[in-house]
Amino acid sequence: MRHVLTALALLATPLAAQDTDLELVLLADASGSIDAAEIAFQREGYAQAITDPEVLAAIADTAYGSIAVTYVEWAANQAVVAPWTRIATLEHAERFAADLLSKPRQAYGRNAIGSALLAGLELMETNDIDGWRRVIDFSGDSVNNYAGPSIADARAQVLAAGVTINALPILRPDDPGRAHGGLEAAYEAQIIGGMGAFVVTAESRASFAEAVKRKLILEISGTHALPRHAER
């Protein structure tokens, strides 16, 4: 997997070595259960959230006044959609959002969650950024893992590197068995971990962008005093 991720990193425009408050990898589900419209909807939700005045205010209020973020879609493979970008201003955020909205889908196939988590870790380990905090922000609509390393092994490796994993379970209206704590509880038990780790659930398409915004503010502000299930 290393040579694939190295190629992905080379495709991204690297940042010069610098201090920043937060290195944030956004891992977004692009597996077979996510159709083209949902890919676009997710990207639009993140683009809207990263340019939101409240999110930008949270960034400005950090110790360094900036964060570094990359957006990666995961399925059987992982693909960098928006490369590492330092965000300190609206202009930076708009550039990142434009990257999100301009690229074609690049990840396909069934779930490989363990591989996705390790991809996020490697993108942090191989960049030129020195973040005070490092967070993987994982979103998806199931906890299935059909290929690659197990979720447990990958999660343990990520946490051992001092990286926090937060999660955004996306509940699907056509699968009531996942609602009311099912997928959310699975993500808490199997995926999240590290200092202040939490779950914020997207209950519906209508609430997705707001859930992303809420989660980004918590991650950027480093608010660790909240319960592990952040208030929905």
Residue frames relative to the residue before (quaternion, step in Angstrom):
aa qw qx qy qz dx dy dz
M 1.0000 0.0000 0.0000 0.0000 0.00 0.00 0.00
R 0.5690 0.6464 -0.3797 0.3380 3.58 1.11 -0.73
H 0.6837 0.4866 -0.3208 0.4392 3.61 0.87 -0.87
V 0.6066 0.5431 -0.3581 0.4571 3.59 1.12 -0.61
L 0.6928 0.4735 -0.2844 0.4636 3.56 0.89 -0.94
T 0.6002 0.5485 -0.3636 0.4547 3.57 1.08 -0.65
A 0.6386 0.5158 -0.3221 0.4715 3.57 1.00 -0.80
L 0.6339 0.5202 -0.3341 0.4647 3.57 1.00 -0.80
A 0.6638 0.5102 -0.3136 0.4481 3.56 0.90 -0.89
L 0.6530 0.5158 -0.3200 0.4529 3.58 1.02 -0.75
L 0.6207 0.5400 -0.3459 0.4512 3.56 1.13 -0.59
A 0.6480 0.4950 -0.3203 0.4821 3.56 1.15 -0.61
T 0.4591 -0.6544 0.5184 0.3038 3.57 -1.14 0.60
P 0.3182 -0.7865 0.4890 0.2028 3.62 -0.38 1.14
L 0.4242 -0.6631 0.5517 0.2757 3.51 -1.23 0.58
A 0.5244 -0.5775 0.5023 0.3731 3.56 -1.16 0.49
A 0.6242 -0.5398 0.3987 0.3999 3.57 -1.16 0.62
Q 0.2028 0.7812 -0.5579 0.1933 3.56 -0.74 1.05
D 0.4581 -0.6314 0.5413 0.3139 3.50 -1.30 0.38
T 0.0898 0.7605 -0.6419 0.0402 3.53 -1.17 0.64
D 0.6314 -0.5741 0.3594 0.3776 3.54 -1.17 0.40
L 0.8299 0.0519 0.0625 0.5520 3.55 0.86 -1.01
E 0.1709 -0.7000 0.6812 0.1299 3.53 -1.14 0.81
L 0.0188 -0.8277 0.5571 -0.0655 3.56 -0.56 1.20
V 0.1194 -0.7671 0.6284 0.0485 3.57 -0.74 1.12
L 0.1845 -0.7661 0.6091 0.0896 3.56 -0.70 1.12
L 0.0882 -0.7970 0.5974 0.0052 3.59 -0.45 1.24
A 0.0504 -0.8374 0.5431 -0.0360 3.57 -0.30 1.29
D 0.5117 -0.6738 0.4553 0.2772 3.56 -0.94 0.96
A 0.0599 0.7736 -0.6284 0.0548 3.57 -0.89 1.03
S 0.3071 0.7777 -0.4927 0.2411 3.57 1.18 0.57
G 0.7734 -0.4139 0.2367 0.4177 3.54 -1.33 0.13
S 0.6360 0.5338 -0.3364 0.4444 3.59 1.17 -0.46
I 0.6593 0.4662 -0.2921 0.5125 3.58 1.30 -0.17
D 0.2128 -0.8028 0.5438 0.1204 3.59 -0.45 1.17
A 0.7485 -0.4188 0.2687 0.4384 3.57 -1.32 0.16
A 0.6435 0.5210 -0.3287 0.4544 3.58 0.99 -0.78
E 0.6738 0.4855 -0.2989 0.4701 3.58 1.01 -0.77
I 0.5656 0.5607 -0.3812 0.4694 3.59 1.15 -0.58
A 0.6806 0.4840 -0.2812 0.4727 3.56 0.85 -1.01
F 0.6492 0.5308 -0.3189 0.4418 3.58 0.96 -0.86
Q 0.6541 0.5077 -0.3143 0.4644 3.58 0.95 -0.85
R 0.6655 0.4986 -0.3105 0.4605 3.58 0.88 -0.93
E 0.6438 0.5178 -0.3240 0.4609 3.57 0.97 -0.82
G 0.6320 0.5410 -0.3284 0.4473 3.57 1.05 -0.78
Y 0.6836 0.4616 -0.2838 0.4889 3.58 0.95 -0.84
A 0.6284 0.5283 -0.3389 0.4595 3.60 1.01 -0.76
Q 0.6530 0.5057 -0.3057 0.4737 3.57 0.99 -0.84
A 0.6866 0.5003 -0.2915 0.4397 3.57 0.92 -0.93
I 0.6944 0.4989 -0.2997 0.4232 3.60 0.82 -0.94
T 0.7110 0.4150 -0.2515 0.5090 3.59 1.20 -0.45
D 0.4336 0.7115 -0.4521 0.3184 3.58 1.28 0.04
P 0.5591 -0.6327 0.4102 0.3448 3.64 -0.89 0.82
E 0.6472 0.5172 -0.3345 0.4491 3.61 1.00 -0.70
V 0.6369 0.5033 -0.3265 0.4842 3.59 1.04 -0.72
L 0.6598 0.4971 -0.3085 0.4716 3.60 0.92 -0.85
A 0.6273 0.5195 -0.3394 0.4705 3.60 1.07 -0.66
A 0.6310 0.5225 -0.3330 0.4669 3.59 1.04 -0.73
I 0.6313 0.5188 -0.3275 0.4745 3.59 1.04 -0.78
A 0.6693 0.5097 -0.3019 0.4484 3.59 0.86 -0.95
D 0.6932 0.4915 -0.2673 0.4545 3.57 1.13 -0.64
T 0.4986 0.6418 -0.4431 0.3784 3.62 1.23 0.04
A 0.7068 -0.4774 0.3175 0.4144 3.55 -1.30 0.32
Y 0.7702 0.3292 -0.1699 0.5192 3.59 1.02 -0.83
G 0.4281 -0.7257 0.4460 0.3019 3.57 1.25 -0.22
S 0.7503 0.2872 -0.2000 0.5609 3.58 1.21 0.39
I 0.1380 -0.7329 0.6520 0.1369 3.52 -1.37 0.28
A 0.2709 -0.7105 0.6114 0.2192 3.57 -1.32 0.20
V 0.0073 -0.8277 0.5569 -0.0682 3.57 -0.74 1.05
T 0.0328 -0.7600 0.6480 0.0373 3.54 -1.22 0.63
Y 0.2639 -0.7604 0.5781 0.1339 3.59 -1.13 0.72
V 0.0335 -0.8069 0.5869 -0.0585 3.55 -0.69 1.19
E 0.2239 -0.7452 0.6095 0.1514 3.57 -0.92 0.88
W 0.1311 -0.8108 0.5697 0.0312 3.54 -0.96 0.92
A 0.1008 0.7259 -0.6776 0.0613 3.51 -1.28 0.63
A 0.7722 -0.1064 0.1318 0.6124 3.61 -0.51 -1.16
N 0.7429 0.2068 -0.1476 0.6193 3.58 1.25 -0.52
Q 0.3198 -0.7086 0.5828 0.2365 3.55 -1.32 0.02
A 0.0407 -0.8128 0.5807 -0.0219 3.58 -0.96 0.87
V 0.3877 -0.7008 0.5518 0.2327 3.56 -0.93 0.96
V 0.2033 -0.7787 0.5859 0.0952 3.58 -0.72 1.10
A 0.7760 0.0691 -0.0260 0.6263 3.58 0.93 -0.93
P 0.3718 -0.7644 0.4795 0.2181 3.61 -0.52 1.14
W 0.7313 -0.3926 0.3124 0.4620 3.54 -1.32 0.14
T 0.0331 0.7913 -0.6046 0.0855 3.53 -0.77 1.13
R 0.3262 -0.7123 0.5834 0.2139 3.56 -0.93 0.89
I 0.0902 -0.8042 0.5872 0.0154 3.57 -0.74 1.08
A 0.1082 0.7775 -0.6094 0.1112 3.52 -0.69 1.19
T 0.7784 0.2377 -0.1093 0.5707 3.58 1.24 -0.44
L 0.6706 -0.4668 0.3820 0.4317 3.54 -1.31 0.16
E 0.6212 0.5505 -0.3469 0.4368 3.59 0.99 -0.76
H 0.6405 0.5079 -0.3203 0.4788 3.59 0.97 -0.83
A 0.6707 0.5080 -0.2982 0.4507 3.57 0.90 -0.95
E 0.6553 0.5081 -0.3149 0.4619 3.57 0.98 -0.82
R 0.6191 0.5313 -0.3455 0.4638 3.60 1.06 -0.68
F 0.6483 0.5052 -0.3094 0.4782 3.57 0.99 -0.84
A 0.6500 0.5176 -0.3097 0.4622 3.59 0.94 -0.89
A 0.6383 0.5258 -0.3269 0.4575 3.60 1.00 -0.80
D 0.6130 0.5343 -0.3432 0.4699 3.59 1.04 -0.72
L 0.6462 0.5386 -0.3184 0.4370 3.57 0.92 -0.90
L 0.7665 0.4184 -0.1972 0.4456 3.54 0.86 -1.00
S 0.6913 0.5155 -0.2757 0.4246 3.59 1.21 -0.28
K 0.6628 0.5404 -0.3020 0.4214 3.62 1.19 -0.33
P 0.4682 -0.6511 0.5067 0.3164 3.60 -1.11 0.57
R 0.6370 -0.4916 0.4168 0.4229 3.54 -1.29 0.25
Q 0.0998 -0.8305 0.5479 0.0107 3.55 -0.93 0.95
A 0.7023 0.3921 -0.2615 0.5335 3.62 1.23 -0.13
Y 0.0120 -0.8086 0.5843 -0.0686 3.56 -0.95 0.97
G 0.6871 0.5261 -0.3515 0.3571 3.54 -1.33 0.23
R 0.7104 -0.4568 0.3396 0.4140 3.51 -1.36 -0.23
N 0.7136 -0.4922 0.3101 0.3905 3.53 -1.32 0.33
A 0.0595 0.7277 -0.6831 0.0164 3.52 -1.19 0.76
I 0.0937 -0.8596 0.5011 0.0334 3.55 0.53 1.24
G 0.6315 0.5351 -0.3421 0.4448 3.59 0.96 -0.79
S 0.6544 0.5025 -0.3043 0.4760 3.56 0.97 -0.87
A 0.6360 0.5354 -0.3307 0.4467 3.59 1.01 -0.78
L 0.6585 0.5039 -0.3159 0.4612 3.59 0.91 -0.85
L 0.6742 0.4775 -0.2997 0.4770 3.59 0.97 -0.80
A 0.5861 0.5535 -0.3685 0.4630 3.59 1.15 -0.56
G 0.6445 0.5193 -0.3174 0.4628 3.56 0.97 -0.83
L 0.6503 0.5126 -0.3136 0.4649 3.55 0.96 -0.86
E 0.6818 0.4951 -0.3080 0.4418 3.59 0.83 -0.91
L 0.6213 0.5348 -0.3484 0.4545 3.58 1.02 -0.67
M 0.6417 0.4897 -0.3223 0.4945 3.58 1.14 -0.54
E 0.6899 0.5041 -0.2846 0.4346 3.56 0.90 -0.94
T 0.7626 0.3901 -0.1943 0.4780 3.60 1.08 -0.65
N 0.5354 0.6060 -0.4355 0.3956 3.62 1.19 0.14
D 0.4874 -0.6517 0.4983 0.2989 3.58 -1.33 0.02
I 0.4870 0.6625 -0.4107 0.3940 3.53 1.16 0.66
D 0.1810 -0.7594 0.6150 0.1113 3.56 -1.05 0.77
G 0.0390 -0.8315 0.5535 -0.0277 3.54 0.02 1.33
W 0.5037 -0.6450 0.4868 0.3054 3.55 -1.02 0.83
R 0.7695 0.1050 -0.0655 0.6266 3.57 1.14 -0.72
R 0.1472 -0.7742 0.6097 0.0857 3.57 -1.21 0.59
V 0.0035 0.8119 -0.5777 0.0841 3.55 -0.75 1.14
I 0.1815 -0.7113 0.6664 0.1307 3.53 -1.18 0.78
D 0.1748 -0.7762 0.6045 0.0397 3.52 -0.82 1.14
F 0.0620 -0.8475 0.5263 -0.0306 3.58 -0.09 1.36
S 0.0057 -0.7901 0.6129 0.0050 3.59 -0.91 0.91
G 0.2016 0.7754 -0.5797 0.1484 3.55 -1.14 0.68
D 0.4134 -0.7203 0.5053 0.2342 3.55 -1.30 0.21
S 0.7607 0.1852 -0.1939 0.5911 3.60 1.22 0.43
V 0.3685 -0.7038 0.5521 0.2531 3.54 -1.31 0.05
N 0.3519 0.7408 -0.4931 0.2900 3.59 1.21 0.49
N 0.0773 -0.7845 0.6152 0.0077 3.57 -1.13 0.72
Y 0.0984 -0.8728 0.4780 0.0117 3.57 -0.02 1.32
A 0.8083 0.1227 -0.0447 0.5741 3.60 1.16 -0.39
G 0.7447 0.4102 -0.2876 0.4409 3.54 -1.28 0.32
P 0.7586 -0.3584 0.2584 0.4788 3.57 -1.26 -0.24
S 0.5904 -0.5707 0.4292 0.3762 3.53 -1.21 0.46
I 0.6166 -0.5331 0.4209 0.3981 3.54 -1.24 0.45
A 0.6538 0.5373 -0.3217 0.4246 3.59 0.90 -0.92
D 0.6835 0.4787 -0.2970 0.4641 3.60 0.88 -0.91
A 0.6662 0.4943 -0.3083 0.4656 3.59 0.92 -0.89
R 0.6388 0.5278 -0.3219 0.4579 3.58 0.93 -0.89
A 0.6543 0.5146 -0.3199 0.4525 3.59 0.90 -0.88
Q 0.6548 0.5117 -0.3143 0.4590 3.60 0.98 -0.80
V 0.6483 0.5137 -0.3139 0.4662 3.57 0.99 -0.84
L 0.6899 0.4773 -0.2893 0.4610 3.57 0.84 -0.94
A 0.6180 0.5508 -0.3416 0.4449 3.59 1.07 -0.71
A 0.6620 0.4890 -0.2941 0.4859 3.59 1.20 -0.53
G 0.5590 -0.6422 0.3726 0.3691 3.59 1.26 0.10
V 0.5030 0.6454 -0.4168 0.3960 3.56 1.26 0.38
T 0.3290 -0.7269 0.5708 0.1941 3.57 -0.98 0.86
I 0.1752 -0.7586 0.6177 0.1106 3.58 -1.10 0.74
N 0.0644 -0.7580 0.6487 0.0234 3.56 -0.82 1.07
A 0.2086 -0.8102 0.5400 0.0924 3.59 -1.17 0.38
L 0.1613 -0.7434 0.6438 0.0831 3.49 -1.29 0.67
P 0.1242 -0.7882 0.5990 0.0670 3.62 -0.10 1.22
I 0.2302 -0.7665 0.5902 0.1054 3.55 -0.98 0.96
L 0.2370 -0.7946 0.5455 0.1218 3.57 -0.35 1.22
R 0.2530 -0.7726 0.5693 0.1221 3.54 -0.95 0.97
P 0.4721 -0.7114 0.4388 0.2800 3.61 -0.73 1.02
D 0.6651 0.5085 -0.3107 0.4501 3.61 1.16 -0.47
D 0.7234 0.3476 -0.2375 0.5472 3.61 1.24 0.11
P 0.1365 -0.8492 0.5042 0.0774 3.59 0.38 1.22
G 0.5558 0.6203 -0.3979 0.3846 3.61 1.15 -0.38
R 0.6713 0.4873 -0.3036 0.4687 3.59 1.20 -0.39
A 0.5753 0.6133 -0.3773 0.3880 3.55 1.21 -0.31
H 0.8163 0.3063 -0.1996 0.4472 3.54 -1.40 0.08
G 0.8313 -0.2882 0.1065 0.4631 3.54 0.73 1.08
G 0.5118 0.6810 -0.4230 0.3090 3.60 1.15 -0.37
L 0.7577 0.3404 -0.1919 0.5226 3.58 0.55 -1.17
E 0.6106 0.5583 -0.3473 0.4415 3.56 1.02 -0.77
A 0.6765 0.4839 -0.2917 0.4723 3.59 0.91 -0.92
A 0.6334 0.5280 -0.3302 0.4594 3.59 1.04 -0.75
Y 0.6552 0.5000 -0.3163 0.4698 3.58 0.98 -0.80
E 0.6434 0.5098 -0.3328 0.4641 3.58 0.99 -0.74
A 0.7107 0.4717 -0.2666 0.4486 3.57 0.91 -0.90
Q 0.8242 0.3167 -0.1153 0.4550 3.57 0.91 -0.93
I 0.7835 0.3650 -0.1725 0.4725 3.60 1.07 -0.57
I 0.7488 0.4064 -0.2745 0.4458 3.62 0.54 -1.00
G 0.2057 0.7733 -0.5875 0.1204 3.54 -1.25 0.42
G 0.6187 0.5334 -0.4117 0.4039 3.55 -1.25 0.34
M 0.7544 -0.4132 0.2698 0.4328 3.53 -1.34 0.15
G 0.8693 0.0387 -0.0547 0.4897 3.56 -0.77 1.08
A 0.2793 0.7954 -0.5059 0.1829 3.61 1.19 0.32
F 0.0194 0.8121 -0.5808 0.0532 3.56 -1.03 0.79
V 0.3344 -0.6911 0.6050 0.2112 3.51 -1.44 0.24
V 0.0206 -0.7333 0.6786 0.0377 3.55 -1.09 0.80
T 0.2429 -0.8177 0.5126 0.0982 3.57 -0.62 1.13
A 0.2784 -0.7075 0.6241 0.1801 3.55 -1.09 0.83
E 0.2739 -0.8122 0.4977 0.1330 3.55 -0.26 1.28
S 0.8000 -0.0078 0.0560 0.5974 3.58 1.13 -0.62
R 0.6786 -0.4454 0.3731 0.4493 3.56 -1.30 0.11
A 0.6488 0.5470 -0.3241 0.4180 3.57 0.97 -0.86
S 0.7480 0.3955 -0.2156 0.4875 3.59 1.05 -0.70
F 0.4198 0.7520 -0.4495 0.2369 3.60 1.24 -0.13
A 0.6937 0.4775 -0.2967 0.4504 3.60 0.71 -1.03
E 0.6546 0.5056 -0.3194 0.4625 3.58 0.98 -0.78
A 0.6342 0.5196 -0.3294 0.4683 3.59 1.05 -0.75
V 0.6329 0.5189 -0.3257 0.4734 3.59 1.00 -0.82
K 0.6532 0.5169 -0.3139 0.4556 3.59 0.88 -0.91
R 0.6626 0.5089 -0.3076 0.4554 3.58 0.88 -0.94
K 0.6760 0.4922 -0.2963 0.4616 3.56 0.95 -0.90
L 0.6398 0.5244 -0.3341 0.4516 3.60 0.94 -0.78
I 0.6436 0.5192 -0.3303 0.4551 3.59 0.93 -0.82
L 0.6515 0.5068 -0.3164 0.4675 3.59 0.95 -0.83
E 0.6778 0.4921 -0.2955 0.4595 3.58 0.92 -0.90
I 0.6799 0.4957 -0.2925 0.4542 3.56 0.90 -0.91
S 0.7112 0.4580 -0.2620 0.4645 3.56 0.94 -0.88
G 0.3425 -0.7577 0.4910 0.2599 3.59 1.23 -0.37
T 0.2792 0.7717 -0.5199 0.2371 3.56 1.05 0.76
H 0.0368 -0.8469 0.5300 -0.0234 3.55 -0.17 1.27
A 0.5553 0.6356 -0.3906 0.3675 3.59 1.25 -0.08
L 0.5325 0.6384 -0.4108 0.3744 3.59 1.26 -0.17
P 0.5841 -0.5388 0.4446 0.4132 3.62 -1.20 0.33
R 0.6473 -0.5533 0.3514 0.3891 3.56 -1.16 0.52
H 0.6584 0.3614 -0.2856 0.5953 3.56 1.21 -0.49
A 0.2618 -0.7676 0.5590 0.1725 3.60 -0.28 1.16
E 0.6022 -0.5965 0.3911 0.3587 3.55 -1.06 0.77
R 0.3256 -0.7667 0.5255 0.1732 3.55 -0.85 1.03
